[in-house]
Amino acid sequence: MKICVIGAGYVGLVSGVCFADLGNIVHCVDQDIGKINMLNHGFMPIFEPGLEEMVKKNCKDKRLIFTTDLKKAVTYSDIIFICVGTPIVKNNNSVNLKNVFKVVKDIRKYIKKFKIIITKSTIPLATGDKIEKIINSKVRRKLFEVVSNPEFLREGEAIRDFKYPDRIVIGTDNKKVIKILANLYDPIIKKGSIYFTTSRKSAELIKYVSNAFLATKISYINEIANLCEKVGINTEDISIGIGLDKRIGSRFLRTGPAYGGSCFPKDTKALVAIGEKFKINLTIIKSVIKSNENRSSLLLKRIYKIMSNKLKNKIITFLGVTFKPNTDDMRMSSSLSMIPNLLKKGAIVRYCDPSGKKKEFNKYAKVSFHSNTNKACLKSDLIVIHTEWNEFKLLEFKKIAKKSNFKIFDMRNLYSSKLMKKNKINYFGIGK
């Protein structure tokens, strides 16, 4: 099929590449000339395992075209995916849809034959109705159909999530379009994914409700971890014990830092704003947001306690600073608030992250990046395991720290407390 993907950000780039890999001809459009030039030369603007190889392969096979020419891409294609950013408005947590509406106004100029216009961007309830109205003001209704097809891609696992999703949600009541999109997704459906059709509004809301529920599970187990620490119980036992209940499930029941990234913080706040618009008080989601906002300061106090409030000139090494492994995404990572606060206490901070140096810390004189784990940990007073990269799961801390009285704060519970105690290492986990 002939596809146009508008927006070469995380969702658009991964979706476009994966659609091309399924055998479709995909024009991936972005107004950022630098980004398009970068992609055309085989360089990735984001860190995502396996993406670079797929881009090069499909560009070589001429199934994937990166361009700034929106008119050519829309005119050529039968299916148009809108994958532009939908940031939160800071003052009221509503979603800023200016990027979406700008794209919609641009593409309507080039609709001369039937087009399926699909929103993959995360958009509030009834946005599809507004899009339909904008296009219909200039284009005959029979020449287009607006569909909601939310994405459920995890950063670091996006390619796998695209190819092997739990479900494909299609929001439209147009039977012709449902059939066309079933053909588009057929290679994925054949692998066992459920093709679920519903109303457009339902599809729009499903995305927000899904992310809010997962955020709730994370915040819930983090709060239970606080209780477990007080009463001397291992939270991991609690997670396993409740996760074995099929009604609950074990996923997203691992305690750790606050959730971050581009989805959960934004989507939980947006869902609350949607509720307020319709005069519904979503108290559970509000509590989740508040709990998560408090998480970083709580863990920071734990560091102060571990260090007996003696942080001046102490070397603290962060292993990982991104909000999760296998991504370079720093958005809403707890390290962004924790590291500056440690600096205010007089600490010297090093960090090692497999995704590279972070511009967010360039302004701090006493923060240094190390690409080598051993150098980052050498002579450290405290090693903080912040992100569960595979590179940090089998370290011999005594050998690399080369200091007798160093401490470890394992925010991801990657290591065994018993083994650490046996090796006479001052080790602190979460919820233990």
C-alpha positions as CSV (number, residue, x, y, z in Angstrom):
1,M,0.0,0.0,0.0
2,K,1.0,3.6,-0.5
3,I,1.4,5.3,2.9
4,C,2.3,8.8,4.1
5,V,3.6,9.3,7.6
6,I,3.6,12.9,8.8
7,G,6.1,13.5,11.6
8,A,9.5,11.7,11.8
9,G,9.5,11.7,15.6
10,Y,9.5,8.6,17.8
11,V,6.1,7.3,16.8
12,G,6.2,8.4,13.2
13,L,9.7,7.2,12.4
14,V,9.2,3.7,14.0
15,S,5.8,3.3,12.4
16,G,6.9,4.4,9.0
17,V,10.0,2.1,9.0
18,C,7.9,-0.8,10.2
19,F,5.2,-0.3,7.6
20,A,7.9,-0.2,4.9
21,D,9.4,-3.3,6.3
22,L,6.0,-5.0,5.8
23,G,6.3,-4.3,2.1
24,N,4.5,-0.9,1.8
25,I,5.8,2.2,0.0
26,V,6.2,4.8,2.8
27,H,6.8,8.5,2.5
28,C,8.0,9.8,5.9
29,V,7.5,13.6,6.0
30,D,8.9,16.1,8.4
31,Q,9.4,19.9,8.2
32,D,12.8,19.6,10.0
33,I,15.2,19.6,7.0
34,G,18.2,18.7,9.3
35,K,16.4,15.6,10.6
36,I,15.4,14.5,7.0
37,N,18.9,15.0,5.8
38,M,20.2,13.0,8.7
39,L,17.9,10.1,8.0
40,N,18.7,10.1,4.3
41,H,22.3,9.7,5.3
42,G,21.6,6.8,7.6
43,F,21.9,8.6,10.9
44,M,19.2,8.2,13.6
45,P,17.7,11.1,15.5
46,I,16.6,8.8,18.3
47,F,18.1,5.8,20.1
48,E,16.1,2.6,19.4
49,P,17.6,-0.8,19.1
50,G,17.3,-2.2,15.6
51,L,16.0,0.9,14.0
52,E,19.1,2.0,12.1
53,E,19.4,-1.4,10.3
54,M,15.8,-1.3,9.3
55,V,16.0,2.2,8.0
56,K,19.1,1.5,5.8
57,K,17.5,-1.8,4.5
58,N,14.2,-0.2,3.5
59,C,15.8,2.9,2.0
60,K,18.0,0.7,-0.1
61,D,15.0,-1.3,-1.3
62,K,13.3,2.0,-2.1
63,R,10.3,1.3,0.1
64,L,11.1,4.1,2.5
65,I,11.4,7.7,1.4
66,F,12.3,10.6,3.8
67,T,11.1,14.0,2.5
68,T,10.0,17.5,3.4
69,D,7.6,17.6,0.4
70,L,4.2,17.2,2.0
71,K,2.3,17.8,-1.2
72,K,4.1,15.0,-3.1
73,A,3.8,12.5,-0.2
74,V,0.0,13.2,0.3
75,T,-0.8,13.1,-3.4
76,Y,1.0,9.8,-3.9
77,S,-0.4,8.1,-0.8
78,D,-3.8,6.4,-0.1
79,I,-3.3,6.3,3.7
80,I,-2.0,9.2,5.7
81,F,-0.8,8.8,9.3
82,I,-0.6,11.9,11.5
83,C,2.2,11.4,14.0
84,V,3.1,14.9,15.2
85,G,3.8,16.0,18.7
86,T,0.9,16.7,21.1
87,P,2.5,18.4,24.1
88,I,0.8,19.4,27.4
89,V,-0.2,23.0,28.0
90,K,1.6,23.8,31.3
91,N,-1.0,26.0,32.8
92,N,-4.0,23.6,32.6
93,N,-2.6,20.2,31.5
94,S,-4.8,20.2,28.4
95,V,-3.2,19.0,25.1
96,N,-1.8,21.5,22.7
97,L,-3.1,20.4,19.3
98,K,-1.7,23.2,17.1
99,N,0.7,20.7,15.3
100,V,-2.2,18.4,14.5
101,F,-4.5,21.1,13.2
102,K,-1.7,22.7,11.2
103,V,-1.0,19.3,9.4
104,V,-4.7,18.8,8.8
105,K,-5.1,22.2,7.2
106,D,-2.0,21.5,5.1
107,I,-3.1,18.1,3.8
108,R,-6.6,19.1,3.0
109,K,-5.2,21.2,0.1
110,Y,-3.9,18.1,-1.6
111,I,-6.9,15.8,-1.3
112,K,-8.2,15.1,-4.8
113,K,-9.2,11.5,-4.4
114,F,-10.2,9.3,-1.4
115,K,-7.8,9.3,1.5
116,I,-7.8,7.6,4.8
117,I,-6.5,10.0,7.4
118,I,-5.4,8.3,10.6
119,T,-4.4,9.9,13.9
120,K,-1.6,8.0,15.6
121,S,-0.7,11.0,17.7
122,T,-2.1,10.8,21.2
123,I,-5.1,13.1,21.0
124,P,-8.0,14.0,23.4
125,L,-11.5,12.7,23.1
126,A,-13.4,14.0,20.1
127,T,-10.4,15.5,18.3
128,G,-11.2,13.3,15.3
129,D,-14.5,15.2,15.1
130,K,-12.7,18.5,14.9
131,I,-10.3,17.1,12.3
132,E,-13.2,15.9,10.2
133,K,-14.9,19.3,10.4
134,I,-11.7,21.2,9.4
135,I,-11.2,19.0,6.3
136,N,-14.9,19.0,5.4
137,S,-14.9,22.8,5.3
138,K,-12.8,22.6,2.1
139,V,-13.1,18.9,0.9
140,R,-16.2,16.9,0.0
141,R,-17.0,14.4,2.7
142,K,-16.9,11.4,0.4
143,L,-13.2,12.0,-0.4
144,F,-11.9,11.2,3.1
145,E,-12.4,9.2,6.3
146,V,-10.8,10.2,9.6
147,V,-9.8,7.2,11.8
148,S,-8.2,6.9,15.2
149,N,-5.4,4.2,15.4
150,P,-3.5,4.8,18.7
151,E,0.0,3.5,19.1
152,F,1.2,1.4,22.1
153,L,4.9,1.5,21.5
154,R,7.3,1.2,24.4
155,E,10.6,3.1,24.1
156,G,13.4,0.5,23.7
157,E,10.9,-2.1,22.6
158,A,9.1,-0.2,19.9
159,I,9.9,-2.4,16.8
160,R,8.9,-5.5,18.6
161,D,5.7,-3.8,19.9
162,F,4.8,-2.7,16.4
163,K,5.3,-6.2,14.9
164,Y,3.8,-8.2,17.8
165,P,1.2,-6.0,19.5
166,D,-1.4,-7.3,21.9
167,R,-4.0,-5.5,19.9
168,I,-4.5,-3.2,17.0
169,V,-7.2,-0.6,17.8
170,I,-9.1,0.9,14.9
171,G,-11.6,3.7,15.6
172,T,-14.1,4.0,12.8
173,D,-17.5,2.7,11.7
174,N,-16.7,2.8,8.0
175,K,-16.8,-0.8,6.9
176,K,-14.8,-0.1,3.7
177,V,-12.0,1.5,5.7
178,I,-12.0,-1.3,8.3
179,K,-11.4,-3.8,5.5
180,I,-8.6,-1.8,4.0
181,L,-6.8,-1.4,7.3
182,A,-7.3,-5.1,8.1
183,N,-5.4,-5.8,4.9
184,L,-2.7,-3.3,5.9
185,Y,-2.2,-4.9,9.3
186,D,-2.8,-8.5,8.0
187,P,0.9,-9.6,8.4
188,I,0.7,-8.6,12.0
189,I,-2.8,-10.0,12.6
190,K,-1.6,-13.4,11.3
191,K,1.0,-13.5,14.0
192,G,-1.8,-13.5,16.7
193,S,-2.6,-9.8,17.3
194,I,-6.2,-8.9,17.9
195,Y,-7.8,-6.6,15.4
196,F,-10.2,-4.6,17.5
197,T,-12.6,-2.1,15.9
198,T,-14.6,0.5,17.8
199,S,-15.9,4.0,17.6
200,R,-13.4,6.8,16.9
201,K,-14.0,8.4,20.3
202,S,-13.5,5.1,22.1
203,A,-10.2,4.6,20.3
204,E,-9.0,8.0,21.3
205,L,-9.8,7.4,24.9
206,I,-8.3,3.9,25.0
207,K,-4.8,5.2,24.7
208,Y,-5.1,7.6,27.7
209,V,-6.9,5.0,29.9
210,S,-4.3,2.3,29.1
211,N,-1.3,4.5,30.0
212,A,-3.1,5.9,33.1
213,F,-3.7,2.3,34.3
214,L,-0.1,1.3,33.8
215,A,1.1,4.4,35.6
216,T,-1.3,3.5,38.5
217,K,0.3,0.1,38.8
218,I,3.8,1.6,39.0
219,S,2.8,4.2,41.6
220,Y,0.8,1.6,43.6
221,I,3.8,-0.8,44.0
222,N,6.1,2.1,44.7
223,E,3.9,3.1,47.7
224,I,3.7,-0.5,48.9
225,A,7.5,-0.5,48.7
226,N,7.5,2.4,51.2
227,L,5.5,0.3,53.6
228,C,7.6,-2.8,53.1
229,E,10.8,-0.8,54.0
230,K,9.2,0.2,57.3
231,V,8.0,-3.3,58.3
232,G,11.0,-5.3,57.0
233,I,9.4,-7.1,54.1
234,N,10.8,-7.6,50.6
235,T,8.5,-5.9,48.1
236,E,9.6,-8.3,45.4
237,D,7.8,-11.1,47.3
238,I,4.7,-9.0,47.4
239,S,4.9,-8.3,43.7
240,I,5.3,-11.9,42.9
241,G,2.5,-12.9,45.3
242,I,-0.1,-10.5,43.8
243,G,1.2,-10.8,40.3
244,L,0.4,-14.5,40.1
245,D,-3.2,-13.5,40.4
246,K,-4.3,-13.5,36.8
247,R,-6.7,-10.7,37.5
248,I,-3.8,-8.5,38.5
249,G,-0.8,-9.7,36.4
250,S,2.9,-9.2,37.2
251,R,3.8,-6.6,34.6
252,F,4.5,-3.0,35.8
253,L,4.7,-4.2,39.4
254,R,8.4,-3.6,39.8
255,T,9.3,-0.9,42.3
256,G,11.8,1.8,41.4
257,P,12.1,5.6,40.7
258,A,9.2,7.7,39.5
259,Y,7.8,6.9,36.0
260,G,9.0,9.2,33.3
261,G,9.3,9.5,29.6
262,S,7.0,11.2,27.0
263,C,3.8,9.2,27.7
264,F,2.8,8.5,31.3
265,P,3.4,11.9,32.8
266,K,1.8,13.7,29.8
267,D,-1.1,11.2,29.4
268,T,-2.1,11.0,33.0
269,K,-2.3,14.8,33.2
270,A,-4.2,15.0,29.9
271,L,-6.7,12.4,31.1
272,V,-7.4,14.5,34.2
273,A,-8.0,17.6,32.0
274,I,-10.4,15.6,29.8
275,G,-12.3,14.6,32.9
276,E,-12.5,18.2,34.1
277,K,-13.8,19.2,30.7
278,F,-16.7,16.9,31.1
279,K,-17.0,17.7,34.8
280,I,-15.7,14.3,36.0
281,N,-13.3,14.3,38.9
282,L,-10.7,11.5,38.2
283,T,-9.5,11.3,41.8
284,I,-7.5,8.0,41.3
285,I,-5.5,9.4,38.5
286,K,-4.9,12.7,40.4
287,S,-3.5,10.7,43.3
288,V,-1.2,8.7,40.9
289,I,0.2,12.0,39.5
290,K,0.8,13.3,43.0
291,S,2.4,10.1,44.2
292,N,4.8,10.0,41.3
293,E,5.7,13.7,41.7
294,N,6.7,12.9,45.3
295,R,8.7,9.8,44.4
296,S,12.0,11.5,43.4
297,S,12.2,13.6,46.6
298,L,11.5,10.5,48.7
299,L,14.3,8.6,47.1
300,L,16.5,11.7,47.4
301,K,15.9,11.7,51.1
302,R,16.9,8.0,51.1
303,I,20.2,9.0,49.6
304,Y,20.7,11.6,52.3
305,K,20.0,9.0,55.0
306,I,22.4,6.4,53.4
307,M,25.1,9.1,53.3
308,S,24.3,10.3,56.9
309,N,23.7,13.7,55.3
310,K,27.4,14.1,54.7
311,L,27.5,14.8,51.0
312,K,30.0,17.6,50.7
313,N,32.8,16.5,48.3
314,K,31.4,13.0,48.1
315,I,31.6,11.3,44.8
316,I,28.3,9.9,43.7
317,T,28.0,7.9,40.5
318,F,24.8,7.4,38.6
319,L,24.6,4.2,36.5
320,G,22.1,5.3,33.9
321,V,20.2,8.6,33.8
322,T,17.5,7.9,31.3
323,F,14.0,7.1,32.6
324,K,14.3,3.5,31.3
325,P,16.9,1.3,29.4
326,N,17.3,1.0,25.7
327,T,16.4,4.7,25.0
328,D,18.2,8.0,25.1
329,D,15.0,9.7,26.3
330,M,15.6,12.0,29.3
331,R,12.1,13.5,29.4
332,M,10.8,13.5,33.0
333,S,13.6,11.2,34.2
334,S,14.0,11.4,38.0
335,S,17.8,12.0,37.5
336,L,17.0,15.5,36.2
337,S,15.8,16.5,39.7
338,M,18.0,14.3,41.8
339,I,21.4,15.2,40.4
340,P,21.0,19.0,40.8
341,N,19.8,18.6,44.4
342,L,22.8,16.4,45.2
343,L,25.0,19.2,43.8
344,K,23.4,21.7,46.1
345,K,24.5,19.5,49.0
346,G,28.1,19.7,47.7
347,A,28.3,16.4,46.0
348,I,30.5,15.6,43.0
349,V,28.4,13.6,40.5
350,R,29.6,11.3,37.7
351,Y,27.3,9.4,35.4
352,C,27.5,6.6,32.9
353,D,24.8,5.9,30.4
354,P,25.1,3.6,27.3
355,S,23.0,6.1,25.3
356,G,25.7,8.7,25.7
357,K,26.4,12.1,27.2
358,K,23.3,14.3,28.1
359,K,23.1,17.9,27.3
360,E,20.9,18.4,30.3
361,F,23.9,18.2,32.6
362,N,26.4,20.3,30.5
363,K,25.7,23.4,32.6
364,Y,26.9,21.8,35.8
365,A,30.6,22.0,36.5
366,K,30.6,19.2,39.0
367,V,28.9,16.7,36.8
368,S,31.0,14.5,34.5
369,F,30.1,11.9,31.9
370,H,32.0,8.6,31.6
371,S,31.5,6.1,28.8
372,N,33.3,3.5,30.8
373,T,31.6,2.0,33.8
374,N,34.8,1.2,35.6
375,K,36.1,4.8,35.4
376,A,32.7,6.2,36.5
377,C,32.7,4.0,39.6
378,L,36.4,4.4,40.6
379,K,36.8,5.7,44.1
380,S,33.1,6.6,44.3
381,D,31.5,7.0,47.8
382,L,28.1,6.1,46.5
383,I,27.0,4.2,43.4
384,V,23.3,4.8,42.4
385,I,21.8,2.2,40.0
386,H,19.2,4.5,38.4
387,T,18.4,2.7,35.1
388,E,18.4,-1.1,34.5
389,W,20.6,-1.2,31.4
390,N,22.0,-4.8,30.8
391,E,25.5,-3.3,31.1
392,F,24.9,-2.7,34.9
393,K,23.5,-6.1,35.8
394,L,26.7,-8.1,36.4
395,L,29.2,-5.7,37.8
396,E,31.9,-6.7,40.3
397,F,31.7,-3.5,42.4
398,K,34.6,-4.1,44.7
399,K,37.0,-4.4,41.8
400,I,35.7,-1.4,40.0
401,A,35.1,0.9,43.0
402,K,38.5,0.2,44.5
403,K,37.4,1.7,47.8
404,S,36.8,0.0,51.1
405,N,33.8,1.9,52.4
406,F,31.7,2.7,49.3
407,K,27.9,2.2,49.2
408,I,25.4,1.1,46.6
409,F,21.8,2.4,46.3
410,D,20.1,0.0,43.9
411,M,16.9,1.8,42.7
412,R,16.1,-1.1,40.4
413,N,16.8,-4.1,42.8
414,L,19.1,-5.6,40.2
415,Y,21.2,-7.3,42.8
416,S,20.7,-9.7,45.7
417,S,20.8,-8.2,49.2
418,K,22.0,-11.5,50.6
419,L,24.9,-11.8,48.1
420,M,25.9,-8.2,48.7
421,K,25.9,-8.7,52.5
422,K,28.0,-11.9,52.0
423,N,30.5,-9.9,49.9
424,K,30.5,-7.2,52.7
425,I,29.2,-4.4,50.5
426,N,27.1,-1.7,52.0
427,Y,24.0,-2.2,49.8
428,F,20.6,-0.6,49.9
429,G,17.7,-1.6,47.7
430,I,14.1,-0.4,47.2
431,G,11.3,-1.8,49.4
432,K,13.6,-4.2,51.3
